[in-house]
Amino acid sequence: MAGVNQRLERLVRRTQAQARVPALSVALHRADRPLWTCTVGGTGNENPLGPDTVFRIGSVTKTLTAVLVMQCRDDGLLDLDDPIGRHLDVPAHGTATVRRLLSHTAGLQREPYGDIWDTLRSPDVPELLADLARIDRALPPARRFHYSNLGLALLGHAVARLRGGTWAEVLADRVLRPLELSSTTVYPGPGAATGFLVDAYSDHARPEPRLDLGALGPAAQLWSTATDMARWAAFLADPAVVDPSGAVLAPATLDEMRWPLTTTDEASWQAGFGLGLILLPQRPAEPVAGERIVHVGHDGAMPGFLSSVYGRRGGGATPKAMGCAVLASSGTSDEINELSHRLLAAAVEDDPAEVTAWVPGEAPPPAYRSVLGHWWGEGFPFVFFWRDGALRARAADAPAGAPPAVFAPLPDRPDVLRTVSGRETGELLRLTRDAAGRVVRMHWATYRFTRTQETFDGVTTYEL
C-alpha cells in the first residue's frame, strides 16, 4: 500500500509543479481501502490547505442537476421526452426536450443572452427565461452534440418548479444530505481556496473574481471538497455500494444515465455523452478480450478553478465504488483534466481489487433447468447458464470478459422473460415446452432458438 500511495502522491506533486497550480487537492475513493487524499500548495489566503478545503467545481455541478432530473422522471413528475415548455413558462425554445437538454443535443446556444463572461453579471431566473425570446438556436435539435450551460440551467429550474422549492433547496434535500456531501454548497465559506490566473510568461498568479452565477447556478455554481467529490464520483460509478438503499437514485437509472447518446467529437470518437454525464473509454494496462472500462463523470472550469471528477467502471481489477476528484485553484492548467484518469488507472494497476473466491450457489429453479446449455440461433451457437440468481446467455465464442445478456421473468408469465441487460436489452425471451414440461424451443427478440443448428425454414444441418 505504501508504494501505491507514493506513486499516486508523486503523480499529484509532479502535476502541481509542472502545471504551476497554486493549490491542488485530490481524493481517491474505493470501497476496499481507506480514503486516500493529497494536497499540494497553498490556498492563497490565511487558511491552510487540506483535504477539507473548498474549491469551485464548475460544471461538475451539472451531474448533480442531472440526477435531480432523473429523480423527477422516476417519481413520475416528468418524462424525458417532454418538451421543457411543459414544465417552465418560456417564451421560446419550449420544444427542446428534457432528454436533448440533458445530452446537449437540443441545439440551444451555449450561454444565456448577453455577454455574461464580459459583464460578469448573470441573470436572475425571470430574466433568464424572458431572454429566451432573444437567443438563436445554435443548431437544429438532435443534429449533434453542442454543449450548453443554458440548457442545464433550464433543467435545474424545471426541477425546482416541480418540487416546489429553489434548485439549491431541492439539491440539498434530495442529494447532498442523503449522500452526506456536507461540504458541497452553493456559496463557499471563509476557508475556501482562492482561484487564480497563472501568468503564461512569469510565476505571477493573479486572483480571479468570485462570481455568483444566479440563474445559471444549476450548470456551474457549486463549491466542494475533493473528499466529497470523490464520493460523488464513486456514486456515479457504483450507486449500489455508495447508496445501497437507493435513497438518491436506483442503480438502473444510473445505468440509463451512463448509456452514450452522442459523441462529443465527430473526428476522434474518443468521448461520449449520456444523460448529463461524460463517458470516457479507457485502455486497461493488461487488456482482456471483451473487457470494457469507462470513466464516468464531468470536468469543471470557472475563473480561477479547474476540476475533474470521475468514477471508474468495468474490468476485473477495478474495485467497487471507485472514484477520483482533482480540484485545482488555477483556471489554465489542462493537465488537471487528465490527472484524475491517470490516478484511477495507476491505483488499479498497482493495487487491483482482490480476486473473490468462487463458492457454490443455489441450484437453478426447476422451471429453468431445461434451458441451460447450448442453443442455436440464426445459425450461431449460444450458451444459456444460471449465475447469481438469474438466467444469462452469451454467444458461445464471446470473450470471457464480455458482459452476458441477463433475463428476468415477467411477474405473471414465468415462461416469458425480459432481457434486462446485455445483448438485446428490452427484448423478450419466450420459452416453448413439450408435454413433459421441458423447454424445447425458444424465441429471443422473435428469432428462433433450437438445440440443433437449423436453417430459417426449420431444417437441421445434418438433414441438408
C-alpha positions in Angstrom: 0.0 0.0 0.0 2.8 2.4 0.9 4.3 2.0 -2.6 1.0 2.6 -4.3 0.3 5.8 -2.3 3.8 7.1 -3.0 3.3 6.7 -6.8 -0.1 8.5 -6.5 1.4 11.3 -4.5 4.3 11.7 -7.0 1.8 12.0 -9.8 -0.1 14.7 -7.9 3.1 16.6 -7.0 4.5 16.4 -10.4 1.3 17.7 -12.0 1.2 20.6 -9.5 4.7 21.6 -10.2 4.6 21.2 -14.0 1.2 22.8 -14.4 2.0 25.5 -11.9 -1.1 25.2 -9.8 -1.3 27.3 -6.6 -3.4 24.7 -4.8 -4.2 21.1 -5.7 -6.5 18.8 -3.7 -7.0 15.2 -4.7 -9.0 12.3 -3.2 -9.4 8.7 -4.3 -12.4 6.7 -3.0 -12.7 2.9 -3.2 -14.8 0.5 -1.2 -11.9 -1.8 -0.2 -9.4 0.8 1.0 -9.4 3.9 3.3 -10.0 7.2 1.5 -6.7 8.5 0.0 -6.1 12.2 -0.1 -3.2 14.5 -1.2 -2.9 18.3 -1.1 -0.1 20.4 -2.6 0.4 24.2 -2.4 -1.5 26.8 -0.5 -4.9 28.3 -0.5 -3.8 31.8 -1.5 -5.2 33.2 1.8 -4.6 32.8 5.5 -6.3 29.4 5.7 -4.2 26.2 5.5 -4.7 23.9 2.6 -6.1 20.5 3.5 -8.5 17.7 2.3 -11.4 19.7 3.5 -10.5 22.9 1.7 -13.4 24.0 -0.6 -12.8 24.7 -4.3 -15.2 25.7 -7.0 -16.2 22.7 -9.1 -17.8 24.4 -12.0 -19.6 22.2 -14.5 -19.3 19.1 -12.3 -22.5 20.8 -10.9 -24.3 19.5 -14.0 -24.0 15.9 -12.8 -25.9 16.7 -9.6 -28.6 18.6 -11.5 -28.9 15.7 -13.9 -29.5 13.3 -11.0 -32.3 15.7 -9.8 -33.9 15.5 -13.2 -33.8 11.7 -13.2 -35.3 11.6 -9.8 -38.2 13.6 -11.1 -38.6 11.1 -14.0 -38.5 8.1 -11.6 -41.1 9.8 -9.5 -43.4 10.4 -12.4 -43.1 14.2 -12.4 -41.8 14.3 -16.0 -40.9 12.2 -19.0 -37.5 12.5 -20.7 -39.3 13.2 -24.0 -41.4 16.1 -22.5 -40.7 19.5 -24.0 -39.2 21.8 -21.5 -42.1 24.2 -22.1 -44.4 21.7 -20.3 -42.5 22.4 -17.1 -41.4 26.0 -17.5 -43.2 29.0 -18.7 -40.8 30.0 -21.6 -41.4 32.5 -24.5 -39.3 30.5 -26.9 -37.5 27.2 -27.4 -40.0 25.4 -25.3 -40.0 22.4 -27.7 -36.5 21.3 -26.6 -36.9 18.0 -24.8 -35.6 17.1 -21.4 -33.6 14.2 -22.9 -32.0 16.5 -25.5 -31.1 19.1 -22.9 -29.5 16.5 -20.7 -27.4 15.1 -23.5 -26.5 18.5 -25.0 -28.2 17.7 -28.3 -31.1 20.2 -28.1 -29.2 22.7 -30.2 -29.5 25.6 -27.7 -26.7 28.1 -27.7 -24.0 27.7 -25.1 -24.8 30.6 -22.7 -27.8 32.9 -21.8 -28.5 36.0 -23.7 -25.8 38.7 -23.3 -22.0 38.6 -22.8 -22.1 37.4 -19.2 -18.4 36.5 -19.2 -17.6 40.1 -20.2 -20.0 41.8 -17.8 -19.6 39.2 -15.1 -23.3 39.6 -14.4 -25.6 36.6 -14.6 -29.4 37.0 -15.0 -31.9 36.0 -12.3 -34.5 33.3 -13.1 -37.2 35.6 -14.6 -34.7 37.4 -16.8 -33.1 34.1 -17.9 -36.5 32.8 -19.0 -37.7 36.0 -20.6 -34.4 36.4 -22.6 -35.0 33.0 -24.3 -37.0 35.0 -26.8 -33.8 36.9 -27.7 -31.5 34.0 -28.4 -31.0 31.9 -31.5 -31.0 28.1 -31.7 -27.4 27.3 -32.5 -28.3 24.0 -34.3 -31.4 22.0 -35.2 -32.4 19.6 -32.4 -30.7 16.3 -32.5 -28.2 17.4 -35.1 -25.1 16.8 -33.0 -23.6 17.4 -29.6 -23.4 21.1 -28.7 -22.6 21.9 -25.1 -25.0 24.3 -23.4 -24.8 25.8 -19.9 -28.2 27.4 -20.7 -29.8 24.0 -21.3 -28.8 22.6 -17.9 -29.8 25.8 -16.2 -33.3 25.4 -17.6 -33.5 21.8 -16.3 -32.5 22.9 -12.9 -35.2 25.4 -12.7 -37.8 22.9 -14.1 -36.8 20.6 -11.2 -37.2 23.5 -8.7 -40.7 24.2 -10.0 -41.8 20.6 -10.0 -40.5 20.1 -6.4 -41.8 23.4 -5.1 -38.5 25.0 -4.0 -35.4 26.5 -5.3 -32.8 24.5 -7.1 -30.4 24.8 -4.2 -33.1 23.7 -1.7 -34.0 20.6 -3.7 -30.4 19.7 -4.3 -29.6 19.9 -0.5 -32.7 17.9 0.4 -32.6 15.2 -2.2 -28.9 14.6 -2.9 -26.4 16.3 -0.6 -27.9 15.3 2.7 -28.7 11.6 1.7 -25.2 11.1 0.4 -23.6 13.0 3.3 -21.9 15.5 1.0 -21.8 18.1 3.8 -19.1 20.2 2.3 -20.8 20.7 -1.0 -22.5 24.1 -1.1 -23.9 26.8 -3.3 -21.7 29.5 -1.7 -18.2 29.0 -0.2 -17.3 29.6 3.5 -14.4 31.7 4.6 -11.9 28.9 4.3 -12.3 28.4 0.5 -9.3 28.4 -1.8 -8.7 31.5 -3.9 -8.8 30.9 -7.6 -6.0 32.3 -9.8 -5.0 33.0 -13.3 -1.3 32.0 -13.5 0.6 34.2 -15.9 1.8 32.5 -19.0 5.2 34.1 -19.0 6.1 34.5 -15.3 5.4 32.9 -12.0 2.9 35.6 -11.0 -0.6 34.4 -10.1 -3.4 36.9 -10.1 -6.7 36.2 -8.2 -9.8 35.8 -10.4 -13.1 37.4 -9.4 -15.6 35.2 -7.5 -18.8 35.1 -9.5 -22.4 34.4 -8.4 -23.9 32.7 -11.4 -27.5 33.4 -10.4 -29.9 31.6 -12.7 -27.1 29.8 -14.3 -26.4 28.1 -11.0 -27.7 24.6 -11.8 -25.0 24.4 -14.5 -21.9 25.5 -12.6 -22.4 27.2 -9.2 -21.3 24.6 -6.7 -18.3 24.5 -4.4 -17.0 21.4 -2.8 -14.0 19.4 -1.4 -12.0 16.6 -3.1 -13.3 14.2 -0.4 -17.0 15.0 -1.2 -16.4 14.8 -4.9 -14.5 11.5 -4.8 -17.5 10.0 -3.0 -19.8 11.6 -5.6 -17.7 10.1 -8.4 -17.9 6.7 -6.7 -21.7 7.1 -6.6 -21.9 7.8 -10.3 -19.9 4.6 -11.0 -21.3 2.3 -8.4 -24.5 3.6 -6.7 -25.5 0.2 -5.3 -22.4 0.4 -3.0 -22.5 4.1 -2.1 -26.3 4.3 -1.8 -27.4 0.7 -1.1 -30.9 1.8 -0.2 -31.4 3.7 -3.4 -32.3 6.8 -1.4 -30.9 9.1 -4.1 -31.3 7.1 -7.3 -31.8 3.5 -8.4 -28.8 1.7 -9.9 -30.8 1.0 -13.0 -31.4 4.8 -13.5 -27.6 5.4 -13.3 -27.2 2.7 -15.9 -29.5 4.7 -18.1 -27.6 7.9 -17.5 -24.3 6.2 -18.4 -25.5 5.0 -21.8 -23.8 7.0 -24.5 -26.3 9.0 -26.5 -23.9 11.0 -28.6 -20.2 11.5 -29.3 -18.6 14.8 -28.4 -16.2 14.9 -31.3 -17.1 13.5 -34.7 -13.4 13.2 -35.7 -11.9 11.0 -32.9 -14.9 9.4 -31.2 -12.9 9.2 -28.0 -15.6 10.5 -25.7 -19.4 10.1 -25.3 -22.2 11.9 -23.5 -25.0 10.2 -21.7 -27.8 11.9 -19.7 -25.7 14.6 -18.0 -22.5 12.5 -17.8 -19.3 12.4 -19.8 -18.2 8.9 -20.8 -14.5 8.2 -21.5 -13.5 4.7 -22.6 -10.2 3.5 -21.1 -7.5 1.1 -22.2 -6.7 -1.4 -19.4 -3.0 -2.0 -18.5 -3.5 -5.7 -19.3 -6.2 -5.9 -21.9 -8.7 -8.8 -21.6 -10.8 -9.6 -24.6 -14.3 -8.3 -24.3 -13.5 -6.3 -21.2 -14.7 -2.7 -21.2 -13.6 0.1 -18.8 -15.1 3.5 -18.8 -14.6 6.6 -16.7 -17.9 8.4 -16.0 -18.2 11.9 -14.6 -17.5 15.5 -15.6 -14.9 18.2 -15.8 -15.4 21.7 -14.5 -14.0 25.2 -15.2 -14.7 28.6 -13.6 -12.5 31.7 -13.4 -9.5 30.5 -11.3 -10.6 26.9 -10.9 -10.5 23.6 -12.7 -11.9 20.3 -11.5 -12.1 16.7 -12.8 -14.4 14.2 -11.1 -14.7 10.7 -12.4 -15.7 7.2 -11.3 -14.3 4.0 -12.9 -16.4 1.1 -14.1 -15.6 -2.2 -15.6 -12.6 -4.5 -15.6 -12.0 -7.3 -13.2 -9.2 -5.4 -11.4 -11.5 -2.3 -10.7 -12.6 -2.3 -7.1 -16.2 -1.4 -6.1 -17.2 2.3 -5.7 -14.0 3.7 -7.2 -14.0 7.5 -7.8 -11.4 10.3 -8.0 -11.6 14.0 -7.6 -9.0 16.5 -8.7 -9.6 20.2 -7.7 -7.3 23.0 -8.6 -7.0 26.7 -8.0 -5.9 27.5 -11.5 -8.1 28.2 -14.5 -5.5 27.5 -17.1 -3.9 24.1 -16.4 -5.1 21.5 -18.9 -3.1 18.8 -17.1 -5.8 18.8 -14.3 -8.3 17.1 -16.6 -6.0 14.2 -17.3 -4.8 13.7 -13.7 -8.0 12.0 -12.4 -7.8 9.4 -15.2 -4.1 8.7 -14.6 -4.7 8.3 -10.8 -7.6 5.9 -11.3 -5.5 3.8 -13.8 -2.4 3.8 -11.6 -4.4 2.8 -8.5 -5.9 -0.2 -10.3 -2.6 -1.2 -11.9 -0.6 -1.1 -8.6 -3.4 -2.2 -6.2 -6.1 -4.1 -8.1 -9.2 -5.4 -6.4 -8.9 -8.6 -4.6 -9.9 -11.7 -6.5 -13.0 -13.0 -4.8 -13.1 -16.8 -4.3 -15.9 -18.7 -6.1 -18.3 -20.5 -3.8 -21.1 -22.9 -4.8 -24.5 -21.4 -5.1 -28.1 -22.5 -5.1 -29.3 -24.8 -7.9 -31.3 -23.0 -10.7 -35.1 -23.2 -10.3 -36.6 -26.4 -11.8 -38.6 -24.3 -14.3 -35.4 -23.1 -16.0 -33.1 -26.1 -15.7 -34.0 -27.4 -19.2 -33.0 -24.0 -20.6 -29.3 -24.4 -19.6 -26.7 -25.4 -22.1 -26.0 -24.8 -25.8 -28.6 -23.5 -28.2 -28.5 -22.3 -31.8 -30.0 -19.1 -33.2 -29.6 -17.6 -36.6 -27.0 -20.3 -37.3 -24.8 -19.3 -34.4 -24.2 -21.2 -31.1 -25.2 -19.6 -27.8 -24.8 -20.8 -24.2 -27.6 -20.2 -21.6 -26.5 -20.5 -18.0 -27.6 -19.6 -14.4 -25.4 -17.2 -12.4 -26.1 -15.1 -9.3 -29.8 -15.9 -9.2 -30.6 -15.1 -12.9 -30.7 -16.7 -16.3 -28.0 -15.5 -18.6 -26.7 -16.0 -22.1 -23.8 -15.2 -24.4 -22.5 -16.2 -27.8 -20.5 -19.4 -27.4 -17.4 -17.7 -28.8 -17.8 -14.5 -26.9 -14.7 -13.3 -25.0 -14.8 -14.2 -21.3 -14.8 -10.5 -20.3 -17.9 -9.7 -22.5 -21.0 -9.0 -20.4 -23.8 -11.6 -20.9 -27.4 -10.9 -21.5 -29.4 -11.2 -18.3 -33.1 -12.2 -18.1 -35.9 -11.6 -15.6 -39.2 -13.4 -15.8 -42.4 -11.3 -16.2 -44.3 -11.3 -12.9 -47.4 -13.0 -14.3 -45.7 -15.0 -17.1 -42.8 -17.2 -15.9 -42.2 -18.6 -19.4 -41.7 -15.1 -20.8 -38.5 -13.2 -19.7 -37.4 -9.7 -20.3 -33.7 -9.1 -21.3 -32.7 -6.6 -18.6 -29.1 -6.0 -19.7 -26.5 -7.0 -22.3 -27.4 -8.2 -25.8 -31.0 -7.4 -26.9 -31.8 -5.4 -23.8 -35.5 -4.9 -23.5 -36.5 -7.8 -25.8 -38.5 -10.8 -24.7 -37.3 -14.4 -24.4 -40.3 -16.8 -24.9 -40.0 -20.5 -23.8 -41.9 -23.3 -25.5 -42.2 -26.6 -23.6 -43.1 -30.1 -24.6 -45.7 -32.3 -22.8 -43.3 -33.2 -20.1 -42.6 -29.5 -19.4 -39.1 -29.4 -20.9 -38.1 -26.3 -22.9 -37.6 -27.5 -26.5 -37.6 -24.2 -28.3 -37.2 -20.5 -27.5 -37.7 -17.2 -29.3 -35.5 -14.3 -28.3 -36.3 -11.0 -29.9 -38.6 -13.1 -32.1 -35.6 -15.2 -33.5 -36.0 -19.0 -33.1 -33.5 -20.8 -30.8 -33.2 -24.6 -31.1 -30.9 -27.3 -29.6 -29.6 -28.2 -33.1 -28.4 -25.9 -35.8 -31.2 -25.2 -38.3 -31.9 -23.2 -41.4 -34.5 -20.5 -41.1 -37.2 -22.8 -42.6 -36.5 -25.4 -39.8 -34.2 -28.0 -41.5 -31.4 -29.2 -39.2 -27.9 -29.1 -40.7 -27.4 -32.9 -40.7 -30.6 -33.3 -42.8 -29.3 -31.0 -45.5 
